[in-house]
Amino acid sequence: MATVHSQLDTESRAAEFLALDDRFSAHNYHPLPVVIAEADGAWMTDVDGRRYLDFLAGYSALNFGHRHPELVAAATEQLGKLTLTSRAFHHDQLGPFSRELAELTGTDRVLPMNSGAEAVESAIKIARKWAYQIKGVPENQAEIIVAGSNFHGRTTTIVSFSTDPDARAEFGPYTPGFTITDYGDAASVEAAISERTAAVLVEPIQGEAGVIVPPADYLPRLRRACDEHGALLICDEIQSGLARTGELLASAHDGVRADLYTLGKALGGGILPVSAVVGRDDVIGVLQPGQHGSTFGGNPLAAAVGRAVIRLLRTGEFQERSRELGAHLHARLGDLVGNGVAEVRGRGLWAGVEIAPGGPSGRQASEALVAKGVLCKETQATTLRIAPPLTISREDLDIGIDAIAEVLTK
């Protein structure tokens, strides 16, 4: 059973850590006032021994739960052998990791990186180079079409095409070469695409915007527009991919294959940052030695953990769990519509719960859930983003849903 927690005790050990964070850490996040010390599966324990149900899963980085034994074993074994060579030398994990990830995703070639933002930046560089070398776009004139309300990371190039004022304001001058269209509006992409378009970059489901699922014809129409104009389709599956929505890749729900995919978060099993660009050989193949790189990208430890993640995904177990438990999640949350909830969006074990007007803000609801022993986080002002580990039991899932119902219906 979930433990019901009172307001944070200012005399608790947590207060010490909160004070240290406030004094010495950059204030670029606004975390909930809990300090986690241990975790296992879908449960976390704070420094004072209080237990919490994890309903966020590290924004999908913990798809397989905390400390999955097979992932911990892979990391531990590799730690005892080799952790880093840089890319100056080959090592015995990179080739197998690249082959296995390409086979899993049905692609040809893999570019390993670390963070999700690095994967997106790499895909942008590849698309531009491909446009100049293969498509014949005049130098420095390539354009990439993106969607409004996107979230692809926080580097200077990526925030240049963000429409979120918090992410973008006062970080200029901004990188040119991007055209912003309305998410879900295929006609706006069809109107914007041209012979200078290198790629269309899109999230199959927008997570940070509130778990927004586009119309069923959106991705297929983008695929056709890219084919007609000789442009690449890039799907950012960093949050939506690797079984989160019930399919290996969320774009599969709409029967769409991209030319490039960006992967991250769950690819590192919640143990360390692992990301990749995967896709067509003739596209990733435009990169030559010295033109792009990363000291830690594809390091032995990351590759060993990534291979263990791939083994878990090959079974289809986690895709099936996401489908079955996701159906239960959405059915129960759907019953709250009209009673504290305005709308429920998402697929699989991923939901955006839009709080009804007059209810608490997303932050207030998140804080109220902390008191009930459930941890999730708001996105935007009025949305709770729900994404428990795919390993969660049905019973624990119901504990979290019950807590949400109590908070929002009262």
N, C-alpha and C positions, 0 to 999 in steps of 0.2 A: 504494500500500500504506500501511496505517496505520503510523505510527512508534511503536515501543515505548519508553515513557518510564520513566526511573528515578525514584526518589523525588525530590521537589522539591529542587533544589540551593539551599541557603540563601544561596549567593553569587550567585544569579541575579538578574536585574532584577526578576523577579516578587516577590521578597522585599521590595523597596522599596515596591511598590504595596500588598502585603498589610499591611505595617506601617502605611502611611498610612490604609488603610481601617479597620484595627483602632483606630487612635488617634482619627480624626476622624469616622468614619461611625457612625451609630446601629447597634447590634448587633441589628437586627430580622430579619436573615437569617443563615444558616449556609452560605455558598457553598463550593463545592469550591475548593481552593487553586490555581486557575489564573487567569491574568490575560490576557484576550484583547485583542489589538490590531488584528487584521484578520480578515475573513471573506469568503467567497465561496461561494455555493451551499450545499452541505452541509458545508463544511469551515471550520474556524476556526484561526487561528494566534496563539500567545501572544507576549508581549513578548520571549521568548528564541528565537523562531523555530520552536518545536515546533508541529506540526499535529495537530489533533484533529477527529474526525468528530462532527458535531452530531447527537445522538440525542434531543434535547429540543425543539429549534425554538422556544425561548422560550415554552414552555407553549402552543404552537399559534399564537403571534403571528408566527412565521416559517414559515407554511405554504408560502410560495413561495420559501423559502431566503433566504440573506443576499444583499442587494444585487441583487435581480432586476433586470435591465437595464431592463425596461419601467417598473417602479415607480420606479427611480432617475431615469429620464428624465422621468417625470411630475413628480416632486418638484423636480428641477433646473429644469425649465421654469417651474414655478409660483413657485419661489424668486426667479426673475428678474422676476416680475411683481407679485405681491401675496401677502402672507402672513397678514394679519389686518385685519379691519375692526371687530371685535366685531359683535354682532347689532344694533347701532344703525343699521346700513346694510345694504342688500342687496349681494351680490356675484355674479359671473357663474358661480360653481362650485356654489353650494348648491342651487339649483333643479334643475340637471341631475343632481347627485349624488343628491338625494332621489328624483327620478323613477326613475333607473336602479336604485337600491337597492330601491325598492318593486316595480318590475317584476321584478327578479331573484328576490325572495323571494315574489312573489305577494301582496303586501300593499297597503294603501291609502295609508299615511302614514308619515312618518319623523320621529323626534325625534333629531337628532344631539347626541352628547355626546363625552366624551373617554375616560375610563377605563371598564373594565367595571363597576366598582362604581358609578360614576355612572349607568350605564345601568340597573342593577338598582334603585338608589334611585329613579330616574325612573319606572320601571315600577311600583314600589310606590306612589308618589304618584299616578300616573295611575289605578291600580286603585282606590285609596281615593276619589279624587274622583269617578270613574265610579260607584262604589257609592252615594255620597250623592246625586249629581245624577240618575242614570239608574235605578239599581236601587231606590232609596228606602230604603237602610239608614239608621237613625237616626244623627245626627251623632256622631262619635267612637266608634262601635260596630262599625265594619268590622273583619273578621278576614281574615287571609291564612294559608292552610294551606301549610306547607313540609315538607320531608323531613329527617329526621335524617341526619347525616354530610354535610350539604350544604356547598358552598363557593360563595358568591355575591359575596365581597369581604370587606373588613375595616373598613368604616365602622361607627360605633357602632350604627346601626340594624341593619345586617346581622349583626354579631356578636351582637346580642341574640337571634337565633334560630339561632345556631351551636351545635352539640353538641361542638365541639372545645375542650377546656379551654384549650389554648394561645391560641386565637383569642379566647376569651370571658372568661377569668378576669381579674378586677380591672379591667374596663373598664365596670362598671356605674355608675349605675343603667341598666337596660336598657329599651329601647323596647317597650311592650306591643302587643298586637294580632296576635300570631302563634301558631299552633297547630302543633306539631311532630308529624309522623307518621313511621312507619317507611318508609324508602325501599324501593320495590319491592312494598309491601303496599297494594294498591288498597283493600282492605276497610277499612284504618285511615283512609283519606281519605274513603271513603263514609260512615263512621261519624261523622267530624268535621264534614263539610260541613253548612251550615245556611243559613237565609235571610239571616244576617248575613255570610256569606262573600263577600268581594269577589273573591278570586282564589285559585287554587292555583298556587304557584310551584315549579317543579321543573327539575332538569337531566335531559335525556333520557339522558345517561350521566354518572355522577358521576366527575369527574376526580381531584380531590384525595383522595377517599376510596379511590382505588386503581383507577380505570377500571372502575367497576361498571356492568354492563349489567343493567337491570331485566328482569323477566319480560315476555314478548311482549304480555301483556294489560294491563300496567300503565298505559301512556299512553292506550290506547283507553278503559279504564274511567274514568280521570281525566277524559277528554274527555266521556264520557257523564254523569258525575256533575256536572260543571260545567254542561252543557246542562240537565240536569234541575232544577238549583237556581239557574239564572240567574247563574252565576259565570263569571269569566274564567279561562282557562288561559294561564299565562305560561310559556314554555319559555326557559330560560337556555341559549343556544347560543354563549356567549362562547368556550368551549374546544372544544365538540363541533361547532360549525357551520363553514360555509365550506369544505366539502370534506374535512375531517379524517377523517370516517368512511366516505367513499365516496359520500355524498349531500351536496347543498348544505347541508341541515339534518338533523341526526341523527334528529329526530323523524319524518322521512319514512320511515325504516326500518319504523316501526310504523303508517304510513298516517294519521298524526295531524296536524291543523292547529291551531295555537295561535291565540289571539286577539291575543296580544302575544309578540314575541320580543325578547330582548336579544342584541345582537351586539357584538363587540369584537375584541381581539387581532389576528387575521389581517386584519381590515378595514383596519388601518393598514399592512399590508404589511411589518411589522417595521421601519418607518421612523419612525413617530410614533404616539402614542395616538389612536385613532379608535374611537368606539363609537356605538351607536344603539339606540333602541327602535323597532321597526317593527311595524305591526299594523293593526287595523281603524280606519277613519276615525271611526266614532261613539265609539270609545273614546279614542284619542289626541286627538280633537277636543274633549274636555272642557277642555283647557288653553286659557286665554285669555291675552292679553298681560299680562306682569307677574307671572304665577303660577308660572313656572318659567323657568330660563334658565342660560346659561353663556357667559362672555366668549369662551372659545376653542371652544366647541362648534360644529361645522360651519364652522370657519375655512377660508379658501380653500386653504391648503396641505393640510390634512386632507382636504378634499373632493376635491381634484385627485388625491391618492394613492388615496383610496377609489374614485374613478371608474376608475382604472387597475386596481385589484383586481377591481372588478366586471367589467371587460372580460376579465380572465383567467378568471374563474369562468364567464362566459357560454359559453365554448367547451366546457365539460364535460371538458376535458383533465385537470384536476386531480382531479376526482371519479373519473375512470376510473383514473388513476394510483394513487389511494388504494385503490380496489377491487382492482386487480391486484397491486400491491406489498403491500397489506395481506394478501391471501390468502397470499402467499409468506411474509410475516413471521409470521403466525399458525401456518402449517403448520410452519415451522422451529422456532419457539418451543414449539409443541405437542409436538414430538419430545423436548423436554427434560423434560416432565412425568414424574415418577418418577425423575429423575436430576438432583437439585438444584433442581427446580422443582415446586411443589405445584399450581399452577394458572396458566393464562393467560386473561386477560379482555380484552375490547375489540372494536372494529370498525375496519376500514380500517387506516390507518397509525397506529394508536393502540392500545397494549397495556399492561396491567398485569401484570407478571410477579411472581407470589407466590412468594417464596423458601421452599423446603422447610424444615421444622424441623431444626435442627442446622446449617444453613448460615450464611453471613454475614448480618449485618444489612443493611438496605437501604443505609445509609450506608457500611458497609464495602465492599459490592459496588460502589457508585458510585466510591469512592476507588480500588478495584482496577482499575476500568475506565479511570480517568484514566491510570494507568500503561501501559495498552494503547492509549492514544490515542483513546478513545471517551468522550464526555461525555453522561451522562444523570443523572437525579436520582431519589433515593428519594422516595416519598410514603408516609406512615404508617411503621411501623417495618420492615416486611418486604416491601415492594413496590417494584420498579423501574418507573418510568413511562417508557414508550418512545414517542416521538413525533417521528420524524425529519422534516425538510422533505419536502413532497410532491414536490419536484424531485429527490430522491435517486435515484441510479442503482441498479439491481439489484445491481451488483457492490459498490458501497459499502454497500448495505444488508446484504449478506452479510458484509462486514468487521465491521460492528457486531454482527451476530448471532453470528458466530464468537467475538468477544471475550466476549460475554455467556455463551456456552456454556463457554468456558474458565474464566471466573471462578466460575460457579455449579456446574459439574459437578466441579470440583476441590476 
